[in-house]
Amino acid sequence: MSSRFSFVAVGDALIHQGVYNAARVEDGAFDFRPMLRLVWERIASHDLAFYNQETILGGVELGLSTYPCFDSPREVGDAFIDAGFNLASLANNRTLDRGERAVLRSLE
């Protein structure tokens, strides 16, 4: 008996200021889902969908920032989950940009 599963992996979600400003909505929150809408169908068809979250998701409470010490809105992660991703990596060269507190917030 054999088993099969499908796997898809995508590269870095590197969120610069221009990207999060483009995702800002009227109430001051962020909505990144429209930016991912063209990949939803392709991602949904896989059992395991991986992406690398290159920038930390500490959120506005820690002060959003861009290069060289990134902190992105937490809504980025929500959008990737909504797009069908079910595995993310936070381990990269940007992980400690905003310290341990930002890493813990990303894990939430």
N, CA, C and O atoms as a printed pandas DataFrame, in Angstrom:
     atom_number atom_name residue_name chain_id  residue_number  x_coord  y_coord  z_coord
0              1         N          MET        A               1    0.842   -1.184    0.000
1              2        CA          MET        A               1    0.000    0.000    0.000
2              3         C          MET        A               1    0.887    1.247    0.000
3              4         O          MET        A               1    1.866    1.313    0.743
4              5         N          SER        A               2    0.559    2.195   -0.799
5              6        CA          SER        A               2    1.327    3.441   -0.840
6              7         C          SER        A               2    0.419    4.610   -0.479
7              8         O          SER        A               2   -0.798    4.578   -0.661
8              9         N          SER        A               3    1.063    5.625    0.033
9             10        CA          SER        A               3    0.351    6.870    0.375
10            11         C          SER        A               3    1.001    8.008   -0.373
11            12         O          SER        A               3    2.197    7.986   -0.663
12            13         N          ARG        A               4    0.210    8.978   -0.674
13            14        CA          ARG        A               4    0.723   10.153   -1.376
14            15         C          ARG        A               4    0.196   11.403   -0.701
15            16         O          ARG        A               4   -0.878   11.407   -0.100
16            17         N          PHE        A               5    0.965   12.444   -0.814
17            18        CA          PHE        A               5    0.489   13.754   -0.401
18            19         C          PHE        A               5    1.107   14.780   -1.340
19            20         O          PHE        A               5    2.126   14.529   -1.983
20            21         N          SER        A               6    0.473   15.926   -1.400
21            22        CA          SER        A               6    1.003   16.991   -2.259
22            23         C          SER        A               6    1.568   18.103   -1.385
23            24         O          SER        A               6    1.066   18.394   -0.300
24            25         N          PHE        A               7    2.619   18.704   -1.895
25            26        CA          PHE        A               7    3.365   19.717   -1.153
26            27         C          PHE        A               7    3.653   20.894   -2.067
27            28         O          PHE        A               7    4.038   20.715   -3.223
28            29         N          VAL        A               8    3.465   22.094   -1.549
29            30        CA          VAL        A               8    3.837   23.299   -2.272
30            31         C          VAL        A               8    4.619   24.191   -1.312
31            32         O          VAL        A               8    4.304   24.272   -0.125
32            33         N          ALA        A               9    5.622   24.848   -1.835
33            34        CA          ALA        A               9    6.429   25.760   -1.026
34            35         C          ALA        A               9    6.647   27.044   -1.798
35            36         O          ALA        A               9    6.896   27.027   -3.003
36            37         N          VAL        A              10    6.551   28.154   -1.090
37            38        CA          VAL        A              10    6.805   29.452   -1.715
38            39         C          VAL        A              10    7.836   30.212   -0.904
39            40         O          VAL        A              10    8.048   29.955    0.281
40            41         N          GLY        A              11    8.461   31.140   -1.572
41            42        CA          GLY        A              11    9.564   31.876   -0.992
42            43         C          GLY        A              11    9.156   32.931    0.013
43            44         O          GLY        A              11    8.078   32.875    0.604
44            45         N          ASP        A              12    9.995   33.843    0.181
45            46        CA          ASP        A              12    9.953   34.781    1.290
46            47         C          ASP        A              12    8.805   35.777    1.225
47            48         O          ASP        A              12    8.581   36.436    0.209
48            49         N          ALA        A              13    8.087   35.867    2.332
49            50        CA          ALA        A              13    7.129   36.958    2.527
50            51         C          ALA        A              13    7.916   38.069    3.219
51            52         O          ALA        A              13    7.999   38.120    4.446
52            53         N          LEU        A              14    8.481   38.943    2.421
53            54        CA          LEU        A              14    9.331   40.030    2.895
54            55         C          LEU        A              14    8.522   41.319    2.774
55            56         O          LEU        A              14    8.392   41.881    1.686
56            57         N          ILE        A              15    7.990   41.774    3.881
57            58        CA          ILE        A              15    7.004   42.856    3.880
58            59         C          ILE        A              15    7.674   44.204    4.138
59            60         O          ILE        A              15    7.986   44.553    5.277
60            61         N          HIS        A              16    7.881   44.937    3.076
61            62        CA          HIS        A              16    8.431   46.295    3.181
62            63         C          HIS        A              16    7.296   47.283    3.464
63            64         O          HIS        A              16    6.121   46.931    3.356
64            65         N          GLN        A              17    7.643   48.490    3.819
65            66        CA          GLN        A              17    6.672   49.523    4.158
66            67         C          GLN        A              17    5.653   49.749    3.044
67            68         O          GLN        A              17    4.466   49.914    3.328
68            69         N          GLY        A              18    6.082   49.762    1.804
69            70        CA          GLY        A              18    5.154   49.960    0.695
70            71         C          GLY        A              18    4.103   48.871    0.613
71            72         O          GLY        A              18    2.968   49.123    0.208
72            73         N          VAL        A              19    4.480   47.660    0.996
73            74        CA          VAL        A              19    3.530   46.545    0.968
74            75         C          VAL        A              19    2.500   46.710    2.073
75            76         O          VAL        A              19    1.302   46.602    1.814
76            77         N          TYR        A              20    2.942   46.970    3.302
77            78        CA          TYR        A              20    1.935   47.097    4.364
78            79         C          TYR        A              20    1.123   48.373    4.237
79            80         O          TYR        A              20   -0.032   48.404    4.662
80            81         N          ASN        A              21    1.683   49.415    3.673
81            82        CA          ASN        A              21    0.860   50.616    3.433
82            83         C          ASN        A              21   -0.229   50.334    2.395
83            84         O          ASN        A              21   -1.341   50.847    2.511
84            85         N          ALA        A              22    0.085   49.523    1.384
85            86        CA          ALA        A              22   -0.907   49.169    0.363
86            87         C          ALA        A              22   -2.023   48.287    0.934
87            88         O          ALA        A              22   -3.117   48.232    0.374
88            89         N          ALA        A              23   -1.750   47.608    2.031
89            90        CA          ALA        A              23   -2.742   46.721    2.649
90            91         C          ALA        A              23   -3.559   47.417    3.739
91            92         O          ALA        A              23   -4.476   46.819    4.301
92            93         N          ARG        A              24   -3.238   48.653    4.035
93            94        CA          ARG        A              24   -3.948   49.385    5.094
94            95         C          ARG        A              24   -5.386   49.654    4.661
95            96         O          ARG        A              24   -5.642   50.077    3.533
96            97         N          VAL        A              25   -6.319   49.399    5.579
97            98        CA          VAL        A              25   -7.737   49.651    5.308
98            99         C          VAL        A              25   -8.206   50.821    6.166
99           100         O          VAL        A              25   -7.471   51.313    7.022
100          101         N          GLU        A              26   -9.421   51.252    5.929
101          102        CA          GLU        A              26   -9.926   52.491    6.529
102          103         C          GLU        A              26   -9.828   52.570    8.042
103          104         O          GLU        A              26   -9.539   53.639    8.579
104          105         N          ASP        A              27  -10.059   51.478    8.740
105          106        CA          ASP        A              27  -10.068   51.529   10.203
106          107         C          ASP        A              27   -8.678   51.444   10.822
107          108         O          ASP        A              27   -8.548   51.328   12.041
108          109         N          GLY        A              28   -7.635   51.503    9.989
109          110        CA          GLY        A              28   -6.272   51.443   10.487
110          111         C          GLY        A              28   -5.708   50.037   10.565
111          112         O          GLY        A              28   -4.525   49.854   10.852
112          113         N          ALA        A              29   -6.545   49.046   10.311
113          114        CA          ALA        A              29   -6.085   47.661   10.273
114          115         C          ALA        A              29   -5.468   47.385    8.899
115          116         O          ALA        A              29   -5.311   48.295    8.084
116          117         N          PHE        A              30   -5.126   46.139    8.659
117          118        CA          PHE        A              30   -4.501   45.751    7.401
118          119         C          PHE        A              30   -5.227   44.539    6.832
119          120         O          PHE        A              30   -5.695   43.679    7.579
120          121         N          ASP        A              31   -5.318   44.475    5.516
121          122        CA          ASP        A              31   -5.909   43.332    4.846
122          123         C          ASP        A              31   -5.001   42.931    3.685
123          124         O          ASP        A              31   -4.989   43.580    2.639
124          125         N          PHE        A              32   -4.252   41.868    3.881
125          126        CA          PHE        A              32   -3.325   41.378    2.870
126          127         C          PHE        A              32   -3.948   40.315    1.973
127          128         O          PHE        A              32   -3.324   39.884    1.003
128          129         N          ARG        A              33   -5.168   39.886    2.283
129          130        CA          ARG        A              33   -5.814   38.816    1.517
130          131         C          ARG        A              33   -5.939   39.128    0.027
131          132         O          ARG        A              33   -5.697   38.238   -0.788
132          133         N          PRO        A              34   -6.307   40.356   -0.370
133          134        CA          PRO        A              34   -6.380   40.623   -1.818
134          135         C          PRO        A              34   -5.046   40.416   -2.538
135          136         O          PRO        A              34   -5.028   40.092   -3.726
136          137         N          MET        A              35   -3.937   40.599   -1.831
137          138        CA          MET        A              35   -2.627   40.417   -2.449
138          139         C          MET        A              35   -2.334   38.953   -2.747
139          140         O          MET        A              35   -1.483   38.640   -3.579
140          141         N          LEU        A              36   -3.040   38.063   -2.066
141          142        CA          LEU        A              36   -2.799   36.633   -2.230
142          143         C          LEU        A              36   -3.903   35.922   -3.014
143          144         O          LEU        A              36   -3.832   34.711   -3.224
144          145         N          ARG        A              37   -4.910   36.657   -3.444
145          146        CA          ARG        A              37   -6.086   36.040   -4.054
146          147         C          ARG        A              37   -5.776   35.197   -5.282
147          148         O          ARG        A              37   -6.486   34.228   -5.549
148          149         N          LEU        A              38   -4.753   35.534   -6.024
149          150        CA          LEU        A              38   -4.447   34.794   -7.241
150          151         C          LEU        A              38   -3.780   33.441   -6.967
151          152         O          LEU        A              38   -3.658   32.620   -7.876
152          153         N          VAL        A              39   -3.354   33.205   -5.742
153          154        CA          VAL        A              39   -2.721   31.916   -5.426
154          155         C          VAL        A              39   -3.639   30.979   -4.645
155          156         O          VAL        A              39   -3.290   29.813   -4.459
156          157         N          TRP        A              40   -4.787   31.441   -4.186
157          158        CA          TRP        A              40   -5.665   30.630   -3.340
158          159         C          TRP        A              40   -5.966   29.271   -3.937
159          160         O          TRP        A              40   -5.797   28.255   -3.264
160          161         N          GLU        A              41   -6.402   29.228   -5.169
161          162        CA          GLU        A              41   -6.774   27.949   -5.792
162          163         C          GLU        A              41   -5.583   27.012   -5.892
163          164         O          GLU        A              41   -5.720   25.812   -5.652
164          165         N          ARG        A              42   -4.448   27.524   -6.233
165          166        CA          ARG        A              42   -3.247   26.682   -6.361
166          167         C          ARG        A              42   -2.810   26.140   -5.011
167          168         O          ARG        A              42   -2.371   24.994   -4.918
168          169         N          ILE        A              43   -2.920   26.934   -3.981
169          170        CA          ILE        A              43   -2.498   26.502   -2.648
170          171         C          ILE        A              43   -3.495   25.508   -2.063
171          172         O          ILE        A              43   -3.093   24.512   -1.462
172          173         N          ALA        A              44   -4.767   25.762   -2.227
173          174        CA          ALA        A              44   -5.818   24.929   -1.629
174          175         C          ALA        A              44   -5.773   23.483   -2.100
175          176         O          ALA        A              44   -6.262   22.598   -1.398
176          177         N          SER        A              45   -5.215   23.228   -3.240
177          178        CA          SER        A              45   -5.204   21.875   -3.780
178          179         C          SER        A              45   -4.101   20.996   -3.176
179          180         O          SER        A              45   -3.981   19.830   -3.552
180          181         N          HIS        A              46   -3.312   21.517   -2.271
181          182        CA          HIS        A              46   -2.198   20.763   -1.683
182          183         C          HIS        A              46   -2.468   20.401   -0.225
183          184         O          HIS        A              46   -3.127   21.138    0.509
184          185         N          ASP        A              47   -1.946   19.260    0.163
185          186        CA          ASP        A              47   -2.080   18.813    1.550
186          187         C          ASP        A              47   -1.208   19.639    2.494
187          188         O          ASP        A              47   -1.628   19.997    3.594
188          189         N          LEU        A              48   -0.015   19.928    2.055
189          190        CA          LEU        A              48    0.930   20.689    2.863
190          191         C          LEU        A              48    1.366   21.909    2.065
191          192         O          LEU        A              48    1.909   21.782    0.968
192          193         N          ALA        A              49    1.129   23.078    2.618
193          194        CA          ALA        A              49    1.453   24.335    1.936
194          195         C          ALA        A              49    2.357   25.163    2.845
195          196         O          ALA        A              49    1.929   25.629    3.901
196          197         N          PHE        A              50    3.592   25.341    2.434
197          198        CA          PHE        A              50    4.637   25.976    3.230
198          199         C          PHE        A              50    5.003   27.345    2.662
199          200         O          PHE        A              50    5.043   27.541    1.447
200          201         N          TYR        A              51    5.269   28.283    3.567
201          202        CA          TYR        A              51    5.863   29.549    3.143
202          203         C          TYR        A              51    6.837   30.025    4.200
203          204         O          TYR        A              51    6.717   29.669    5.372
204          205         N          ASN        A              52    7.799   30.830    3.786
205          206        CA          ASN        A              52    8.772   31.415    4.698
206          207         C          ASN        A              52    8.338   32.831    5.037
207          208         O          ASN        A              52    8.289   33.696    4.163
208          209         N          GLN        A              53    8.022   33.069    6.302
209          210        CA          GLN        A              53    7.684   34.414    6.768
210          211         C          GLN        A              53    8.982   35.127    7.092
211          212         O          GLN        A              53    9.491   35.042    8.210
212          213         N          GLU        A              54    9.509   35.829    6.105
213          214        CA          GLU        A              54   10.827   36.459    6.222
214          215         C          GLU        A              54   10.854   37.577    7.258
215          216         O          GLU        A              54   11.835   37.714    7.988
216          217         N          THR        A              55    9.804   38.367    7.335
217          218        CA          THR        A              55    9.778   39.448    8.325
218          219         C          THR        A              55    8.964   39.014    9.531
219          220         O          THR        A              55    7.987   38.276    9.411
220          221         N          ILE        A              56    9.379   39.479   10.676
221          222        CA          ILE        A              56    8.723   39.124   11.930
222          223         C          ILE        A              56    7.347   39.793   11.992
223          224         O          ILE        A              56    7.153   40.872   11.432
224          225         N          LEU        A              57    6.399   39.154   12.669
225          226        CA          LEU        A              57    5.028   39.667   12.747
226          227         C          LEU        A              57    4.734   40.167   14.158
227          228         O          LEU        A              57    3.825   39.672   14.824
228          229         N          GLY        A              58    5.498   41.136   14.601
229          230        CA          GLY        A              58    5.293   41.710   15.935
230          231         C          GLY        A              58    4.076   42.612   16.013
231          232         O          GLY        A              58    3.503   42.800   17.086
232          233         N          GLY        A              59    3.685   43.164   14.890
233          234        CA          GLY        A              59    2.493   43.992   14.823
234          235         C          GLY        A              59    2.705   45.444   15.187
235          236         O          GLY        A              59    3.794   45.863   15.579
236          237         N          VAL        A              60    1.630   46.198   15.046
237          238        CA          VAL        A              60    1.697   47.650   15.277
238          239         C          VAL        A              60    2.037   47.986   16.718
239          240         O          VAL        A              60    2.607   49.043   16.990
240          241         N          GLU        A              61    1.692   47.100   17.646
241          242        CA          GLU        A              61    1.980   47.372   19.055
242          243         C          GLU        A              61    3.476   47.519   19.322
243          244         O          GLU        A              61    3.873   48.210   20.260
244          245         N          LEU        A              62    4.299   46.881   18.514
245          246        CA          LEU        A              62    5.747   46.990   18.667
246          247         C          LEU        A              62    6.342   48.060   17.761
247          248         O          LEU        A              62    7.538   48.345   17.829
248          249         N          GLY        A              63    5.510   48.646   16.920
249          250        CA          GLY        A              63    5.981   49.680   15.997
250          251         C          GLY        A              63    6.430   49.080   14.682
251          252         O          GLY        A              63    7.514   48.502   14.603
252          253         N          LEU        A              64    5.618   49.208   13.655
253          254        CA          LEU        A              64    5.974   48.666   12.346
254          255         C          LEU        A              64    7.272   49.286   11.863
255          256         O          LEU        A              64    7.538   50.463   12.102
256          257         N          SER        A              65    8.064   48.494   11.191
257          258        CA          SER        A              65    9.333   49.011   10.681
258          259         C          SER        A              65    9.737   48.231    9.441
259          260         O          SER        A              65    9.257   47.126    9.187
260          261         N          THR        A              66   10.610   48.824    8.699
261          262        CA          THR        A              66   11.085   48.244    7.456
262          263         C          THR        A              66   12.602   48.098    7.541
263          264         O          THR        A              66   13.162   48.149    8.636
264          265         N          TYR        A              67   13.259   47.921    6.434
265          266        CA          TYR        A              67   14.704   47.696    6.415
266          267         C          TYR        A              67   15.442   48.745    7.244
267          268         O          TYR        A              67   15.118   49.927    7.130
268          269         N          PRO        A              68   16.393   48.380    8.051
269          270        CA          PRO        A              68   17.031   47.070    8.161
270          271         C          PRO        A              68   16.496   46.185    9.298
271          272         O          PRO        A              68   16.950   45.050    9.440
272          273         N          CYS        A              69   15.568   46.658   10.091
273          274        CA          CYS        A              69   15.002   45.868   11.199
274          275         C          CYS        A              69   13.492   45.794   11.040
275          276         O          CYS        A              69   12.773   46.684   11.494
276          277         N          PHE        A              70   13.021   44.761   10.410
277          278        CA          PHE        A              70   11.624   44.635   10.033
278          279         C          PHE        A              70   10.702   44.266   11.195
279          280         O          PHE        A              70   11.069   43.482   12.071
280          281         N          ASP        A              71    9.517   44.837   11.186
281          282        CA          ASP        A              71    8.376   44.387   11.983
282          283         C          ASP        A              71    7.139   44.621   11.135
283          284         O          ASP        A              71    6.844   45.751   10.746
284          285         N          SER        A              72    6.426   43.555   10.854
285          286        CA          SER        A              72    5.270   43.614    9.957
286          287         C          SER        A              72    3.967   43.458   10.727
287          288         O          SER        A              72    3.963   42.946   11.846
288          289         N          PRO        A              73    2.864   43.895   10.134
289          290        CA          PRO        A              73    1.558   43.693   10.757
290          291         C          PRO        A              73    1.265   42.199   10.931
291          292         O          PRO        A              73    1.630   41.388   10.080
292          293         N          ARG        A              74    0.619   41.849   12.010
293          294        CA          ARG        A              74    0.278   40.458   12.283
294          295         C          ARG        A              74   -0.719   39.908   11.269
295          296         O          ARG        A              74   -0.799   38.696   11.065
296          297         N          GLU        A              75   -1.473   40.794   10.641
297          298        CA          GLU        A              75   -2.459   40.372    9.642
298          299         C          GLU        A              75   -1.833   39.674    8.437
299          300         O          GLU        A              75   -2.526   38.981    7.691
300          301         N          VAL        A              76   -0.529   39.852    8.244
301          302        CA          VAL        A              76    0.154   39.135    7.157
302          303         C          VAL        A              76   -0.020   37.632    7.360
303          304         O          VAL        A              76   -0.392   36.913    6.433
304          305         N          GLY        A              77    0.248   37.168    8.565
305          306        CA          GLY        A              77    0.111   35.741    8.860
306          307         C          GLY        A              77   -1.309   35.249    8.679
307          308         O          GLY        A              77   -1.529   34.157    8.155
308          309         N          ASP        A              78   -2.280   36.053    9.113
309          310        CA          ASP        A              78   -3.690   35.681    8.933
310          311         C          ASP        A              78   -4.023   35.502    7.456
311          312         O          ASP        A              78   -4.747   34.576    7.088
312          313         N          ALA        A              79   -3.500   36.379    6.615
313          314        CA          ALA        A              79   -3.778   36.304    5.178
314          315         C          ALA        A              79   -3.189   35.035    4.571
315          316         O          ALA        A              79   -3.819   34.410    3.718
316          317         N          PHE        A              80   -1.999   34.653    4.996
317          318        CA          PHE        A              80   -1.399   33.428    4.471
318          319         C          PHE        A              80   -2.177   32.197    4.925
319          320         O          PHE        A              80   -2.343   31.251    4.155
320          321         N          ILE        A              81   -2.648   32.202    6.155
321          322        CA          ILE        A              81   -3.489   31.098    6.626
322          323         C          ILE        A              81   -4.783   31.055    5.823
323          324         O          ILE        A              81   -5.201   29.987    5.375
324          325         N          ASP        A              82   -5.413   32.203    5.639
325          326        CA          ASP        A              82   -6.655   32.268    4.861
326          327         C          ASP        A              82   -6.444   31.807    3.413
327          328         O          ASP        A              82   -7.365   31.290    2.781
328          329         N          ALA        A              83   -5.230   31.997    2.897
329          330        CA          ALA        A              83   -4.920   31.583    1.529
330          331         C          ALA        A              83   -4.661   30.076    1.434
331          332         O          ALA        A              83   -4.494   29.544    0.336
332          333         N          GLY        A              84   -4.626   29.393    2.573
333          334        CA          GLY        A              84   -4.468   27.949    2.562
334          335         C          GLY        A              84   -3.128   27.424    3.035
335          336         O          GLY        A              84   -2.906   26.213    3.033
336          337         N          PHE        A              85   -2.239   28.301    3.436
337          338        CA          PHE        A              85   -0.949   27.841    3.942
338          339         C          PHE        A              85   -1.140   27.271    5.345
339          340         O          PHE        A              85   -1.855   27.845    6.166
340          341         N          ASN        A              86   -0.491   26.131    5.612
341          342        CA          ASN        A              86   -0.637   25.492    6.907
342          343         C          ASN        A              86    0.699   25.173    7.578
343          344         O          ASN        A              86    0.738   24.471    8.589
344          345         N          LEU        A              87    1.782   25.686    7.018
345          346        CA          LEU        A              87    3.107   25.530    7.607
346          347         C          LEU        A              87    3.928   26.760    7.255
347          348         O          LEU        A              87    4.047   27.137    6.089
348          349         N          ALA        A              88    4.489   27.378    8.285
349          350        CA          ALA        A              88    5.295   28.589    8.067
350          351         C          ALA        A              88    6.618   28.468    8.803
351          352         O          ALA        A              88    6.702   27.856    9.868
352          353         N          SER        A              89    7.632   29.053    8.227
353          354        CA          SER        A              89    8.933   29.124    8.884
354          355         C          SER        A              89    9.169   30.555    9.349
355          356         O          SER        A              89    8.963   31.509    8.598
356          357         N          LEU        A              90    9.595   30.689   10.576
357          358        CA          LEU        A              90   10.011   31.990   11.100
358          359         C          LEU        A              90   11.519   32.039   11.283
359          360         O          LEU        A              90   12.061   33.060   11.706
360          361         N          ALA        A              91   12.204   30.938   10.969
361          362        CA          ALA        A              91   13.644   30.816   11.187
362          363         C          ALA        A              91   14.403   31.308    9.964
363          364         O          ALA        A              91   14.545   30.589    8.974
364          365         N          ASN        A              92   14.885   32.531   10.043
365          366        CA          ASN        A              92   15.664   33.097    8.950
366          367         C          ASN        A              92   16.499   34.252    9.481
367          368         O          ASN        A              92   16.508   34.508   10.685
368          369         N          ASN        A              93   17.184   34.933    8.616
369          370        CA          ASN        A              93   18.075   36.011    9.047
370          371         C          ASN        A              93   17.350   37.235    9.600
371          372         O          ASN        A              93   18.008   38.115   10.155
372          373         N          ARG        A              94   16.035   37.333    9.476
373          374        CA          ARG        A              94   15.272   38.475    9.988
374          375         C          ARG        A              94   14.587   38.161   11.319
375          376         O          ARG        A              94   13.978   39.051   11.913
376          377         N          THR        A              95   14.670   36.934   11.796
377          378        CA          THR        A              95   13.915   36.495   12.963
378          379         C          THR        A              95   14.112   37.389   14.177
379          380         O          THR        A              95   13.137   37.710   14.857
380          381         N          LEU        A              96   15.321   37.793   14.465
381          382        CA          LEU        A              96   15.593   38.563   15.681
382          383         C          LEU        A              96   15.654   40.071   15.460
383          384         O          LEU        A              96   16.150   40.805   16.314
384          385         N          ASP        A              97   15.154   40.534   14.321
385          386        CA          ASP        A              97   15.191   41.974   14.019
386          387         C          ASP        A              97   14.611   42.824   15.142
387          388         O          ASP        A              97   15.152   43.885   15.454
388          389         N          ARG        A              98   13.524   42.378   15.750
389          390        CA          ARG        A              98   12.857   43.184   16.778
390          391         C          ARG        A              98   12.831   42.482   18.138
391          392         O          ARG        A              98   12.025   42.828   19.002
392          393         N          GLY        A              99   13.693   41.520   18.321
393          394        CA          GLY        A              99   13.887   40.897   19.622
394          395         C          GLY        A              99   12.917   39.761   19.933
395          396         O          GLY        A              99   12.051   39.402   19.136
396          397         N          GLU        A             100   13.108   39.218   21.132
397          398        CA          GLU        A             100   12.350   38.046   21.582
398          399         C          GLU        A             100   10.850   38.311   21.633
399          400         O          GLU        A             100   10.055   37.457   21.241
400          401         N          ARG        A             101   10.464   39.475   22.107
401          402        CA          ARG        A             101    9.020   39.790   22.211
402          403         C          ARG        A             101    8.339   39.685   20.845
403          404         O          ARG        A             101    7.233   39.154   20.746
404          405         N          ALA        A             102    8.977   40.178   19.812
405          406        CA          ALA        A             102    8.399   40.104   18.471
406          407         C          ALA        A             102    8.317   38.656   17.984
407          408         O          ALA        A             102    7.353   38.288   17.312
408          409         N          VAL        A             103    9.307   37.839   18.310
409          410        CA          VAL        A             103    9.261   36.425   17.938
410          411         C          VAL        A             103    8.073   35.757   18.622
411          412         O          VAL        A             103    7.322   35.020   17.982
412          413         N          LEU        A             104    7.901   36.008   19.899
413          414        CA          LEU        A             104    6.772   35.413   20.638
414          415         C          LEU        A             104    5.433   35.863   20.082
415          416         O          LEU        A             104    4.497   35.068   20.002
416          417         N          ARG        A             105    5.328   37.131   19.697
417          418        CA          ARG        A             105    4.080   37.626   19.095
418          419         C          ARG        A             105    3.837   36.952   17.754
419          420         O          ARG        A             105    2.691   36.657   17.416
420          421         N          SER        A             106    4.886   36.702   16.987
421          422        CA          SER        A             106    4.730   36.012   15.705
422          423         C          SER        A             106    4.214   34.593   15.917
423          424         O          SER        A             106    3.369   34.118   15.159
424          425         N          LEU        A             107    4.708   33.934   16.922
425          426        CA          LEU        A             107    4.274   32.566   17.204
426          427         C          LEU        A             107    2.817   32.492   17.607
427          428         O          LEU        A             107    2.162   31.474   17.383
428          429         N          GLU        A             108    2.296   33.566   18.203
429          430        CA          GLU        A             108    0.888   33.597   18.569
430          431         C          GLU        A             108    0.025   33.496   17.340
431          432         O          GLU        A             108   -1.202   33.505   17.445
